[in-house]
Amino acid sequence: MGGYGSLNLGHNHPAIDEALQQVQEMPNFLQVSIPAVASALAVSVAAVTPGELQQVFISSSGSEAVDGALKLARFSTGKEKILTTDTGYLGTTFGAVSATGKADLRDPFAPLVPGFNSVPFGDTTALRERLSSDEYAVFIVEPVQVEAGIHVPPEGYLKEGEHICERENTLFIADEIQTGLGRSGELWTYDHDGAEPDIMTIGRNLLGGTIPIGAYIATDEVWQAGYGTPDKAMLHASTFTNIWGCAAGLKTLEVLRDDELPDEADELGAYFLLNSS
């Protein structure tokens, strides 16, 4: 929970500060074009995410990324219902808080967005039974529940969840906003199970402890089913393309690769688990 999962590079990393200096003179408000720095970040994110993920939408926060991912899931499948997990946490905007399983964070804002249901975290039997109705657009899940108290699922849960979703014609969203980019000992926590989601949400750790940024990334199949034609391309948009945040994100990926921080997290995590038992 250190830094709410946003300080995988610590405070004021010198490489991130240098990257921000390099883009200070560039325009930072570009709505209808695709700046080179944003394009480079999108290509880099697509190169390091699992499976066939390649279509990147850059947002200003993790909650925005979750909302965007859920909208894409509904739009591309034509289904309304969304399945989440009990006690899960997915953000604070209306879509994200409606998907949140923690009642103390969700219920004060009722009535919420309709169509959300949840199953116990780590329970593939409950997941299979709920999805058998063929009513759900998507199942969205954190690979480790953080806000709920650091709940680690059974081994194989994420890969089996992927297989269940595939069999039941339901999209599978990996929420890596708090757990991704090295914090679990792999670049993505889903890599521990070899899972390959249809959509992934990222943020917090992508910013290198500096400029807020988030993103969701989808397979080309899912993206084309939703926003793949000119008349639909701008149905989901964001006012800002944050050049500084994109520069920080690019440098963060580079630092994670060169400094082998996921390996260090893996070593320290094993130590803490051993000494807490």
Backbone as CSV, one residue per row, in Angstrom:
resi,resn,N_x,N_y,N_z,CA_x,CA_y,CA_z,C_x,C_y,C_z
1,MET,0.816,-1.223,0.000,0.000,0.000,0.000,0.845,1.267,0.000
2,GLY,2.177,1.125,0.013,3.038,2.311,0.058,2.730,3.289,-1.052
3,GLY,2.458,4.559,-0.668,2.162,5.581,-1.675,0.931,5.263,-2.501
4,TYR,-0.003,4.479,-1.928,-1.186,4.030,-2.678,-0.795,3.381,-4.006
5,GLY,0.315,2.678,-3.987,0.725,1.934,-5.177,1.275,2.790,-6.294
6,SER,1.722,4.011,-6.003,2.158,4.914,-7.077,3.640,5.256,-7.021
7,LEU,4.374,4.661,-6.087,5.767,5.058,-5.893,6.715,3.885,-6.112
8,ASN,6.507,3.141,-7.195,7.423,2.035,-7.465,8.831,2.514,-7.794
9,LEU,8.984,3.771,-8.202,10.313,4.346,-8.425,10.729,5.279,-7.299
10,GLY,9.933,5.363,-6.250,10.251,6.268,-5.153,9.867,7.700,-5.462
11,HIS,10.355,8.629,-4.641,10.069,10.051,-4.818,11.133,10.706,-5.698
12,ASN,10.683,11.534,-6.657,11.591,12.406,-7.414,12.763,11.652,-8.032
13,HIS,12.457,10.580,-8.736,13.510,9.808,-9.389,14.240,10.697,-10.404
14,PRO,15.570,10.753,-10.381,16.287,11.679,-11.258,16.057,11.433,-12.747
15,ALA,15.861,10.181,-13.141,15.609,9.898,-14.557,14.264,10.456,-15.005
16,ILE,13.270,10.419,-14.123,11.957,10.982,-14.449,12.049,12.508,-14.520
17,ASP,12.754,13.118,-13.591,12.930,14.575,-13.614,13.600,15.002,-14.916
18,GLU,14.588,14.246,-15.350,15.284,14.574,-16.597,14.350,14.449,-17.794
19,ALA,13.512,13.408,-17.808,12.566,13.227,-18.915,11.576,14.378,-18.983
20,LEU,11.133,14.880,-17.841,10.192,16.003,-17.815,10.862,17.279,-18.319
21,GLN,12.142,17.456,-18.002,12.862,18.627,-18.494,12.929,18.632,-20.019
22,GLN,13.028,17.459,-20.616,13.180,17.358,-22.060,11.921,17.737,-22.831
23,VAL,10.759,17.695,-22.168,9.511,18.002,-22.877,8.880,19.311,-22.403
24,GLN,9.576,20.072,-21.589,8.988,21.297,-21.035,8.568,22.299,-22.093
25,GLU,9.260,22.334,-23.209,8.949,23.307,-24.244,7.935,22.797,-25.266
26,MET,7.507,21.563,-25.130,6.539,21.000,-26.078,5.122,21.386,-25.682
27,PRO,4.207,21.534,-26.647,2.800,21.793,-26.308,2.247,20.660,-25.454
28,ASN,1.505,21.018,-24.409,0.990,20.001,-23.495,-0.515,19.837,-23.586
29,PHE,-1.168,20.557,-24.493,-2.616,20.447,-24.661,-2.899,20.197,-26.132
30,LEU,-3.090,18.935,-26.478,-3.327,18.541,-27.862,-4.480,17.553,-27.882
31,GLN,-5.656,18.028,-28.268,-6.848,17.188,-28.163,-7.102,16.355,-29.409
32,VAL,-6.976,16.940,-30.584,-7.426,16.255,-31.797,-6.284,15.629,-32.591
33,SER,-5.054,15.766,-32.112,-3.936,15.117,-32.774,-3.323,14.095,-31.827
34,ILE,-2.387,13.323,-32.345,-1.705,12.322,-31.531,-0.248,12.737,-31.407
35,PRO,0.154,13.315,-30.295,1.532,13.773,-30.137,2.520,12.612,-30.198
36,ALA,3.727,12.906,-30.629,4.739,11.864,-30.784,5.035,11.163,-29.464
37,VAL,5.063,11.918,-28.363,5.375,11.314,-27.069,4.271,10.336,-26.657
38,ALA,3.011,10.709,-26.904,1.897,9.808,-26.582,1.937,8.559,-27.460
39,SER,2.261,8.729,-28.724,2.369,7.578,-29.626,3.464,6.631,-29.162
40,ALA,4.596,7.205,-28.755,5.706,6.379,-28.290,5.323,5.606,-27.033
41,LEU,4.585,6.265,-26.122,4.150,5.580,-24.910,3.194,4.442,-25.249
42,ALA,2.255,4.694,-26.156,1.294,3.661,-26.535,2.002,2.449,-27.128
43,VAL,2.953,2.682,-28.012,3.706,1.580,-28.618,4.478,0.808,-27.549
44,SER,5.084,1.534,-26.606,5.880,0.892,-25.556,5.004,0.065,-24.622
45,VAL,3.831,0.598,-24.264,2.915,-0.145,-23.404,2.437,-1.416,-24.108
46,ALA,2.081,-1.289,-25.385,1.623,-2.453,-26.137,2.706,-3.522,-26.224
47,ALA,3.977,-3.085,-26.258,5.086,-4.036,-26.394,5.317,-4.853,-25.131
48,VAL,4.903,-4.334,-23.970,5.222,-5.025,-22.711,4.003,-5.621,-22.015
49,THR,2.822,-5.486,-22.603,1.627,-6.070,-22.002,1.379,-7.461,-22.579
50,PRO,0.682,-8.325,-21.840,0.556,-9.731,-22.238,-0.404,-9.952,-23.396
51,GLY,-0.213,-11.071,-24.076,-1.154,-11.496,-25.099,-1.242,-10.555,-26.281
52,GLU,-2.481,-10.291,-26.723,-2.731,-9.513,-27.928,-3.137,-8.068,-27.626
53,LEU,-2.878,-7.584,-26.437,-3.218,-6.203,-26.100,-2.379,-5.239,-26.932
54,GLN,-3.044,-4.296,-27.625,-2.284,-3.378,-28.472,-2.939,-2.023,-28.689
55,GLN,-4.233,-1.861,-28.439,-4.902,-0.583,-28.647,-4.942,0.189,-27.327
56,VAL,-4.229,1.300,-27.244,-4.026,2.025,-25.988,-4.806,3.332,-25.990
57,PHE,-5.552,3.581,-24.908,-6.225,4.861,-24.687,-5.635,5.479,-23.425
58,ILE,-5.022,6.653,-23.560,-4.363,7.313,-22.437,-5.337,8.266,-21.757
59,SER,-5.440,8.163,-20.436,-6.365,8.983,-19.656,-5.586,9.774,-18.614
60,SER,-6.305,10.473,-17.758,-5.671,11.302,-16.731,-5.619,10.621,-15.371
61,SER,-6.272,9.469,-15.213,-6.286,8.793,-13.921,-6.678,7.341,-14.107
62,GLY,-6.473,6.551,-13.042,-6.861,5.153,-13.085,-8.360,4.956,-13.136
63,SER,-9.110,5.760,-12.379,-10.569,5.637,-12.402,-11.116,5.899,-13.796
64,GLU,-10.559,6.886,-14.491,-10.970,7.139,-15.878,-10.672,5.931,-16.752
65,ALA,-9.535,5.291,-16.522,-9.174,4.111,-17.302,-10.188,2.994,-17.079
66,VAL,-10.609,2.799,-15.832,-11.610,1.771,-15.531,-12.927,2.097,-16.221
67,ASP,-13.374,3.348,-16.114,-14.624,3.734,-16.779,-14.535,3.499,-18.284
68,GLY,-13.412,3.882,-18.874,-13.238,3.693,-20.309,-13.257,2.227,-20.697
69,ALA,-12.623,1.392,-19.895,-12.595,-0.039,-20.180,-13.984,-0.658,-20.081
70,LEU,-14.754,-0.248,-19.057,-16.105,-0.785,-18.897,-17.019,-0.325,-20.030
71,LYS,-16.882,0.922,-20.448,-17.669,1.414,-21.587,-17.355,0.620,-22.851
72,LEU,-16.073,0.390,-23.088,-15.679,-0.377,-24.270,-16.254,-1.785,-24.214
73,ALA,-16.226,-2.414,-23.031,-16.747,-3.771,-22.897,-18.235,-3.827,-23.224
74,ARG,-19.005,-2.891,-22.679,-20.437,-2.867,-22.971,-20.692,-2.595,-24.451
75,PHE,-19.963,-1.628,-24.984,-20.213,-1.197,-26.359,-19.831,-2.286,-27.360
76,SER,-18.715,-2.963,-27.116,-18.227,-3.937,-28.091,-18.992,-5.261,-28.038
77,THR,-19.606,-5.568,-26.884,-20.337,-6.834,-26.757,-21.836,-6.681,-26.921
78,GLY,-22.358,-5.482,-26.689,-23.799,-5.273,-26.725,-24.508,-5.783,-25.491
79,LYS,-23.765,-6.193,-24.466,-24.352,-6.685,-23.224,-24.249,-5.615,-22.145
80,GLU,-25.174,-5.657,-21.191,-25.250,-4.607,-20.166,-24.546,-4.978,-18.870
81,LYS,-24.653,-6.215,-18.420,-24.207,-6.562,-17.074,-22.675,-6.642,-16.972
82,ILE,-22.187,-6.250,-15.800,-20.756,-6.251,-15.507,-20.547,-6.981,-14.188
83,LEU,-19.604,-7.929,-14.189,-19.333,-8.724,-12.995,-18.016,-8.295,-12.365
84,THR,-18.041,-8.085,-11.049,-16.847,-7.712,-10.302,-16.688,-8.689,-9.132
85,THR,-15.832,-8.341,-8.164,-15.597,-9.225,-7.029,-15.986,-8.553,-5.717
86,ASP,-16.451,-9.362,-4.779,-16.754,-8.865,-3.447,-15.495,-8.234,-2.837
87,THR,-15.662,-7.118,-2.192,-14.604,-6.362,-1.494,-13.535,-5.796,-2.424
88,GLY,-13.727,-5.888,-3.727,-12.757,-5.311,-4.647,-12.841,-3.792,-4.677
89,TYR,-11.765,-3.163,-5.151,-11.734,-1.702,-5.283,-11.297,-1.348,-6.696
90,LEU,-12.118,-0.513,-7.379,-11.826,-0.190,-8.770,-11.808,1.303,-9.065
91,GLY,-12.012,2.161,-8.053,-11.887,3.589,-8.298,-13.023,4.393,-7.713
92,THR,-13.044,5.699,-8.038,-13.952,6.629,-7.372,-14.936,7.345,-8.290
93,THR,-14.739,7.287,-9.611,-15.751,7.857,-10.504,-16.982,6.960,-10.483
94,PHE,-18.108,7.423,-11.052,-19.363,6.688,-10.864,-19.314,5.267,-11.418
95,GLY,-18.728,5.096,-12.599,-18.625,3.740,-13.120,-17.720,2.874,-12.274
96,ALA,-16.562,3.418,-11.892,-15.591,2.650,-11.116,-16.095,2.350,-9.712
97,VAL,-16.759,3.311,-9.072,-17.257,3.053,-7.718,-18.457,2.097,-7.762
98,SER,-19.214,2.094,-8.849,-20.304,1.124,-8.998,-19.760,-0.289,-9.136
99,ALA,-18.542,-0.400,-9.678,-17.898,-1.704,-9.821,-17.170,-2.133,-8.561
100,THR,-17.001,-1.218,-7.625,-16.279,-1.516,-6.390,-17.119,-2.399,-5.476
101,GLY,-16.492,-3.436,-4.910,-17.212,-4.366,-4.057,-17.261,-3.973,-2.596
102,LYS,-16.419,-3.021,-2.188,-16.388,-2.601,-0.794,-17.569,-1.676,-0.516
103,ALA,-18.510,-2.153,0.281,-19.763,-1.427,0.504,-19.543,-0.061,1.146
104,ASP,-18.545,0.055,2.029,-18.327,1.327,2.713,-17.865,2.410,1.765
105,LEU,-17.249,2.036,0.658,-16.807,3.006,-0.342,-17.849,3.230,-1.429
106,ARG,-18.758,2.275,-1.588,-19.723,2.315,-2.688,-21.091,2.839,-2.276
107,ASP,-21.647,2.339,-1.181,-23.044,2.574,-0.842,-23.402,4.029,-0.531
108,PRO,-22.491,4.850,0.017,-22.871,6.243,0.270,-23.261,7.024,-0.986
109,PHE,-22.923,6.498,-2.174,-23.188,7.223,-3.412,-24.357,6.649,-4.203
110,ALA,-25.122,5.766,-3.571,-26.302,5.201,-4.230,-27.352,6.291,-4.486
111,PRO,-28.163,6.122,-5.557,-28.182,4.997,-6.492,-27.016,5.050,-7.473
112,LEU,-26.464,3.892,-7.737,-25.282,3.774,-8.573,-25.657,3.367,-9.991
113,VAL,-24.632,3.231,-10.826,-24.862,2.783,-12.201,-25.424,1.363,-12.153
114,PRO,-26.533,1.078,-12.818,-27.128,-0.267,-12.754,-26.339,-1.285,-13.566
115,GLY,-26.605,-2.553,-13.286,-26.039,-3.627,-14.084,-24.818,-4.293,-13.495
116,PHE,-24.408,-3.917,-12.265,-23.216,-4.491,-11.647,-23.585,-5.570,-10.636
117,ASN,-22.867,-6.681,-10.673,-22.981,-7.741,-9.682,-21.582,-8.216,-9.311
118,SER,-21.474,-8.983,-8.222,-20.153,-9.428,-7.794,-20.189,-10.867,-7.324
119,VAL,-19.012,-11.498,-7.339,-18.816,-12.854,-6.837,-17.628,-12.837,-5.884
120,PRO,-17.486,-13.847,-5.020,-16.339,-13.887,-4.115,-15.010,-13.930,-4.878
121,PHE,-14.053,-13.195,-4.396,-12.723,-13.163,-4.996,-12.033,-14.517,-4.821
122,GLY,-11.468,-15.029,-5.902,-10.745,-16.295,-5.847,-11.595,-17.525,-6.040
123,ASP,-12.888,-17.371,-6.261,-13.828,-18.489,-6.346,-14.217,-18.731,-7.805
124,THR,-13.577,-19.687,-8.459,-13.871,-19.948,-9.867,-15.214,-20.643,-10.047
125,THR,-15.665,-21.390,-9.049,-16.978,-22.046,-9.146,-18.091,-21.002,-9.210
126,ALA,-18.026,-20.015,-8.323,-19.022,-18.943,-8.332,-18.954,-18.150,-9.626
127,LEU,-17.739,-17.930,-10.126,-17.573,-17.196,-11.384,-18.219,-17.955,-12.533
128,ARG,-17.972,-19.256,-12.593,-18.525,-20.075,-13.674,-20.053,-20.096,-13.618
129,GLU,-20.608,-20.224,-12.447,-22.063,-20.271,-12.310,-22.698,-18.956,-12.721
130,ARG,-22.098,-17.827,-12.318,-22.690,-16.527,-12.639,-22.611,-16.225,-14.133
131,LEU,-21.496,-16.568,-14.758,-21.326,-16.246,-16.173,-22.092,-17.190,-17.096
132,SER,-22.598,-18.296,-16.576,-23.315,-19.259,-17.416,-24.613,-18.695,-17.982
133,SER,-25.070,-17.576,-17.436,-26.312,-16.965,-17.922,-26.131,-16.259,-19.259
134,ASP,-24.881,-16.034,-19.682,-24.567,-15.345,-20.941,-25.134,-13.926,-20.983
135,GLU,-25.221,-13.275,-19.822,-25.741,-11.911,-19.744,-24.655,-10.868,-19.526
136,TYR,-23.431,-11.303,-19.271,-22.398,-10.378,-18.819,-21.461,-9.972,-19.955
137,ALA,-21.251,-8.660,-20.038,-20.291,-8.129,-21.005,-18.874,-8.447,-20.588
138,VAL,-18.622,-8.390,-19.266,-17.234,-8.439,-18.824,-17.141,-8.871,-17.366
139,PHE,-16.012,-9.481,-17.036,-15.611,-9.735,-15.652,-14.338,-8.935,-15.414
140,ILE,-14.367,-8.016,-14.434,-13.206,-7.195,-14.122,-12.712,-7.553,-12.734
141,VAL,-11.391,-7.760,-12.590,-10.851,-8.249,-11.327,-9.427,-7.733,-11.124
142,GLU,-9.109,-7.409,-9.872,-7.735,-7.118,-9.486,-6.984,-8.441,-9.308
143,PRO,-5.748,-8.546,-9.751,-5.007,-9.789,-9.542,-4.671,-10.033,-8.074
144,VAL,-4.537,-8.969,-7.310,-4.452,-9.012,-5.851,-5.343,-7.893,-5.328
145,GLN,-6.245,-8.198,-4.416,-7.075,-7.148,-3.839,-6.241,-6.360,-2.832
146,VAL,-6.096,-5.066,-3.081,-5.205,-4.241,-2.274,-5.969,-3.530,-1.159
147,GLU,-6.956,-2.712,-1.529,-7.700,-1.943,-0.539,-8.429,-2.844,0.451
148,ALA,-8.747,-4.055,0.033,-9.478,-4.981,0.901,-8.589,-5.611,1.968
149,GLY,-7.281,-5.410,1.867,-6.389,-5.965,2.875,-5.318,-6.890,2.336
150,ILE,-4.929,-6.723,1.077,-3.914,-7.540,0.405,-4.353,-9.010,0.374
151,HIS,-5.376,-9.281,-0.429,-5.871,-10.636,-0.614,-5.260,-11.226,-1.886
152,VAL,-4.473,-12.290,-1.722,-3.836,-12.968,-2.847,-4.698,-14.161,-3.245
153,PRO,-5.058,-14.291,-4.519,-5.958,-15.386,-4.918,-5.224,-16.722,-4.973
154,PRO,-5.967,-17.824,-5.036,-5.327,-19.140,-5.200,-4.539,-19.195,-6.510
155,GLU,-3.493,-19.994,-6.508,-2.691,-20.157,-7.723,-3.567,-20.684,-8.865
156,GLY,-3.427,-20.082,-10.028,-4.190,-20.503,-11.193,-5.538,-19.828,-11.349
157,TYR,-5.937,-19.010,-10.366,-7.257,-18.378,-10.401,-7.423,-17.469,-11.615
158,LEU,-6.410,-16.683,-11.909,-6.538,-15.706,-12.987,-6.592,-16.388,-14.355
159,LYS,-5.761,-17.396,-14.555,-5.785,-18.109,-15.833,-7.091,-18.860,-16.012
160,GLU,-7.581,-19.491,-14.945,-8.860,-20.178,-15.030,-9.994,-19.187,-15.265
161,GLY,-9.900,-18.007,-14.630,-10.889,-16.963,-14.878,-10.926,-16.553,-16.333
162,GLU,-9.752,-16.451,-16.940,-9.672,-16.136,-18.369,-10.367,-17.203,-19.194
163,HIS,-10.108,-18.473,-18.880,-10.714,-19.570,-19.637,-12.236,-19.592,-19.468
164,ILE,-12.713,-19.344,-18.255,-14.155,-19.319,-18.015,-14.806,-18.202,-18.829
165,CYS,-14.203,-17.029,-18.808,-14.745,-15.901,-19.578,-14.793,-16.223,-21.067
166,GLU,-13.739,-16.851,-21.563,-13.696,-17.197,-22.984,-14.802,-18.181,-23.339
167,ARG,-15.003,-19.191,-22.477,-16.045,-20.191,-22.746,-17.435,-19.585,-22.671
168,GLU,-17.616,-18.583,-21.811,-18.942,-18.006,-21.599,-19.162,-16.720,-22.396
169,ASN,-18.283,-16.450,-23.355,-18.462,-15.292,-24.242,-18.509,-13.977,-23.456
170,THR,-17.603,-13.853,-22.499,-17.511,-12.675,-21.642,-16.097,-12.128,-21.705
171,LEU,-15.946,-10.807,-21.813,-14.615,-10.218,-21.825,-13.992,-10.283,-20.428
172,PHE,-12.677,-10.277,-20.400,-11.910,-10.403,-19.167,-11.018,-9.166,-19.015
173,ILE,-11.281,-8.365,-17.970,-10.485,-7.153,-17.727,-9.561,-7.379,-16.537
174,ALA,-8.281,-7.096,-16.743,-7.287,-7.124,-15.675,-7.072,-5.703,-15.168
175,ASP,-7.377,-5.480,-13.900,-7.144,-4.163,-13.305,-5.779,-4.164,-12.618
176,GLU,-4.765,-3.654,-13.317,-3.393,-3.630,-12.810,-2.984,-2.241,-12.311
177,ILE,-3.963,-1.402,-11.982,-3.648,-0.030,-11.599,-2.781,0.021,-10.348
178,GLN,-3.094,-0.796,-9.349,-2.306,-0.780,-8.115,-1.236,-1.861,-8.081
179,THR,-1.386,-2.903,-8.881,-0.496,-4.057,-8.759,0.524,-4.171,-9.873
180,GLY,0.358,-3.419,-10.966,1.189,-3.608,-12.137,2.537,-2.916,-12.076
181,LEU,3.306,-3.119,-13.142,4.606,-2.478,-13.337,5.582,-2.809,-12.213
182,GLY,5.695,-4.112,-11.948,6.768,-4.610,-11.117,6.482,-4.837,-9.659
183,ARG,5.347,-4.400,-9.158,5.133,-4.431,-7.714,4.987,-5.848,-7.157
184,SER,4.634,-6.804,-7.988,4.420,-8.176,-7.501,5.592,-9.105,-7.806
185,GLY,6.664,-8.571,-8.383,7.790,-9.413,-8.754,7.803,-9.791,-10.218
186,GLU,6.723,-9.541,-10.914,6.647,-9.617,-12.377,6.215,-8.244,-12.871
187,LEU,6.461,-7.964,-14.146,6.047,-6.661,-14.656,4.549,-6.479,-14.469
188,TRP,3.771,-7.533,-14.758,2.326,-7.538,-14.525,1.996,-8.707,-13.617
189,THR,1.133,-8.489,-12.646,0.792,-9.549,-11.705,0.115,-10.710,-12.415
190,TYR,-0.591,-10.442,-13.515,-1.233,-11.513,-14.278,-0.217,-12.470,-14.874
191,ASP,1.046,-12.021,-15.019,2.079,-12.896,-15.566,2.359,-14.092,-14.666
192,HIS,2.083,-13.972,-13.373,2.318,-15.095,-12.459,1.481,-16.306,-12.855
193,ASP,0.292,-16.071,-13.399,-0.588,-17.159,-13.834,-0.554,-17.382,-15.342
194,GLY,0.158,-16.513,-16.057,0.163,-16.602,-17.510,-1.157,-16.197,-18.134
195,ALA,-1.938,-15.377,-17.432,-3.244,-14.952,-17.939,-3.080,-13.878,-19.013
196,GLU,-4.011,-13.856,-19.965,-3.989,-12.888,-21.065,-5.364,-12.230,-21.167
197,PRO,-5.544,-11.058,-20.574,-6.852,-10.394,-20.582,-7.198,-9.797,-21.935
198,ASP,-8.486,-9.493,-22.099,-8.953,-8.794,-23.294,-8.725,-7.293,-23.178
199,ILE,-8.764,-6.789,-21.946,-8.529,-5.371,-21.664,-7.750,-5.301,-20.356
200,MET,-6.845,-4.344,-20.260,-6.103,-4.124,-19.019,-6.146,-2.636,-18.677
201,THR,-6.308,-2.329,-17.386,-6.240,-0.946,-16.929,-4.943,-0.753,-16.146
202,ILE,-4.282,0.386,-16.388,-3.028,0.685,-15.706,-3.024,2.150,-15.284
203,GLY,-2.162,2.491,-14.363,-2.054,3.859,-13.866,-1.145,3.889,-12.655
204,ARG,-1.116,4.981,-11.936,-0.327,5.131,-10.709,1.148,4.854,-10.947
205,ASN,1.516,3.577,-11.091,2.923,3.229,-11.263,3.484,3.673,-12.603
206,LEU,2.616,3.975,-13.562,3.093,4.403,-14.879,3.669,5.805,-14.842
207,LEU,3.352,6.558,-13.807,3.732,7.965,-13.794,5.064,8.236,-13.107
208,GLY,5.704,7.208,-12.569,7.005,7.410,-11.942,6.976,8.321,-10.736
209,GLY,5.828,8.403,-10.064,5.714,9.234,-8.869,5.580,10.716,-9.148
210,THR,5.183,11.093,-10.375,5.151,12.525,-10.712,3.809,12.957,-11.294
211,ILE,3.675,12.940,-12.615,2.522,13.507,-13.313,1.407,12.456,-13.412
212,PRO,0.191,12.738,-12.915,-0.889,11.744,-12.974,-1.206,11.310,-14.404
213,ILE,-1.380,10.019,-14.576,-1.727,9.464,-15.876,-2.320,8.076,-15.667
214,GLY,-3.123,7.645,-16.600,-3.670,6.298,-16.582,-3.862,5.842,-18.013
215,ALA,-4.252,4.605,-18.203,-4.503,4.100,-19.550,-5.267,2.788,-19.469
216,TYR,-6.007,2.492,-20.534,-6.474,1.122,-20.700,-6.021,0.655,-22.067
217,ILE,-5.801,-0.633,-22.174,-5.290,-1.220,-23.410,-6.107,-2.463,-23.726
218,ALA,-6.524,-2.575,-24.985,-7.423,-3.650,-25.396,-6.848,-4.391,-26.595
219,THR,-7.356,-5.593,-26.819,-7.006,-6.290,-28.047,-7.610,-5.556,-29.232
220,ASP,-7.030,-5.761,-30.387,-7.554,-5.094,-31.576,-8.966,-5.578,-31.891
221,GLU,-9.247,-6.840,-31.631,-10.588,-7.384,-31.892,-11.649,-6.652,-31.081
222,VAL,-11.383,-6.467,-29.788,-12.348,-5.788,-28.930,-12.473,-4.327,-29.338
223,TRP,-11.352,-3.671,-29.612,-11.380,-2.253,-29.969,-12.167,-2.029,-31.259
224,GLN,-11.894,-2.845,-32.266,-12.577,-2.677,-33.545,-14.074,-2.927,-33.413
225,ALA,-14.472,-3.850,-32.536,-15.893,-4.113,-32.315,-16.589,-2.926,-31.671
226,GLY,-15.820,-2.093,-30.938,-16.414,-0.928,-30.299,-16.220,0.352,-31.088
227,TYR,-14.964,0.776,-31.229,-14.665,2.098,-31.796,-13.965,2.024,-33.144
228,GLY,-14.153,0.922,-33.846,-13.357,0.681,-35.043,-13.816,1.357,-36.312
229,THR,-14.917,2.107,-36.287,-15.367,2.808,-37.491,-15.354,4.308,-37.230
230,PRO,-15.200,5.134,-38.289,-15.081,6.582,-38.102,-16.232,7.208,-37.324
231,ASP,-17.442,6.708,-37.499,-18.584,7.299,-36.811,-18.601,6.984,-35.320
232,LYS,-17.796,6.019,-34.893,-17.761,5.622,-33.479,-16.441,5.969,-32.793
233,ALA,-15.468,6.411,-33.565,-14.113,6.576,-33.044,-14.021,7.581,-31.905
234,MET,-14.891,8.606,-31.889,-14.802,9.654,-30.871,-15.919,9.561,-29.831
235,LEU,-16.585,8.411,-29.751,-17.632,8.262,-28.747,-17.060,8.241,-27.327
236,HIS,-15.814,7.836,-27.205,-15.125,7.944,-25.915,-13.855,8.758,-26.136
237,ALA,-13.726,9.872,-25.421,-12.592,10.766,-25.639,-12.165,11.400,-24.329
238,SER,-11.003,12.020,-24.337,-10.486,12.745,-23.185,-9.985,14.102,-23.650
239,THR,-10.248,15.132,-22.870,-9.837,16.476,-23.264,-8.321,16.591,-23.380
240,PHE,-7.600,15.999,-22.429,-6.164,16.206,-22.360,-5.374,15.011,-22.888
241,THR,-4.325,15.317,-23.633,-3.248,14.373,-23.885,-2.044,14.937,-23.156
242,ASN,-1.728,14.360,-22.022,-0.745,14.913,-21.099,0.660,14.528,-21.540
243,ILE,1.357,15.450,-22.227,2.690,15.164,-22.745,3.669,14.861,-21.618
244,TRP,3.577,15.621,-20.531,4.491,15.395,-19.416,4.269,14.013,-18.807
245,GLY,3.001,13.645,-18.621,2.705,12.326,-18.087,3.186,11.219,-19.004
246,CYS,3.035,11.412,-20.320,3.503,10.412,-21.281,5.017,10.271,-21.223
247,ALA,5.720,11.405,-21.088,7.184,11.362,-20.979,7.607,10.624,-19.716
248,ALA,6.894,10.891,-18.615,7.189,10.185,-17.369,6.919,8.693,-17.520
249,GLY,5.841,8.341,-18.209,5.517,6.940,-18.426,6.568,6.214,-19.248
250,LEU,7.041,6.865,-20.304,8.091,6.263,-21.132,9.344,5.986,-20.315
251,LYS,9.753,6.969,-19.540,10.969,6.811,-18.747,10.771,5.772,-17.642
252,THR,9.567,5.690,-17.076,9.283,4.692,-16.046,9.477,3.279,-16.583
253,LEU,8.960,3.012,-17.784,9.148,1.693,-18.387,10.625,1.389,-18.599
254,GLU,11.382,2.406,-18.989,12.823,2.221,-19.207,13.547,1.908,-17.895
255,VAL,13.218,2.651,-16.848,13.867,2.428,-15.554,13.537,1.037,-15.011
256,LEU,12.278,0.636,-15.138,11.883,-0.689,-14.661,12.668,-1.790,-15.367
257,ARG,12.913,-1.591,-16.643,13.669,-2.579,-17.420,15.147,-2.589,-17.014
258,ASP,15.762,-1.409,-16.944,17.202,-1.329,-16.732,17.608,-1.594,-15.284
259,ASP,16.776,-1.190,-14.329,17.146,-1.329,-12.922,16.664,-2.636,-12.297
260,GLU,15.954,-3.468,-13.060,15.487,-4.772,-12.591,14.698,-4.667,-11.280
261,LEU,13.873,-3.630,-11.179,13.097,-3.429,-9.954,12.085,-4.539,-9.690
262,PRO,11.450,-5.132,-10.711,10.545,-6.260,-10.408,11.252,-7.402,-9.686
263,ASP,12.513,-7.678,-10.055,13.260,-8.743,-9.380,13.478,-8.398,-7.907
264,GLU,13.763,-7.134,-7.640,13.950,-6.708,-6.252,12.643,-6.834,-5.469
265,ALA,11.533,-6.462,-6.106,10.231,-6.596,-5.446,9.927,-8.060,-5.150
266,ASP,10.289,-8.949,-6.076,10.065,-10.374,-5.878,10.862,-10.878,-4.680
267,GLU,12.118,-10.462,-4.570,12.974,-10.888,-3.462,12.455,-10.360,-2.120
268,LEU,12.105,-9.073,-2.085,11.610,-8.489,-0.841,10.244,-9.061,-0.456
269,GLY,9.386,-9.293,-1.457,8.072,-9.871,-1.178,8.185,-11.250,-0.558
270,ALA,9.090,-12.068,-1.100,9.299,-13.404,-0.540,9.794,-13.316,0.896
271,TYR,10.665,-12.355,1.159,11.190,-12.170,2.521,10.064,-11.807,3.495
272,PHE,9.221,-10.834,3.099,8.154,-10.404,3.998,7.126,-11.510,4.239
273,LEU,6.805,-12.265,3.178,5.863,-13.376,3.336,6.418,-14.433,4.283
274,LEU,7.708,-14.746,4.138,8.333,-15.751,4.983,8.321,-15.312,6.439
275,ASN,8.607,-14.046,6.671,8.759,-13.569,8.047,7.439,-13.115,8.684
276,SER,6.346,-13.169,7.902,5.042,-12.827,8.475,4.234,-14.062,8.826
277,SER,4.729,-15.233,8.449,3.988,-16.479,8.684,4.297,-17.050,10.068
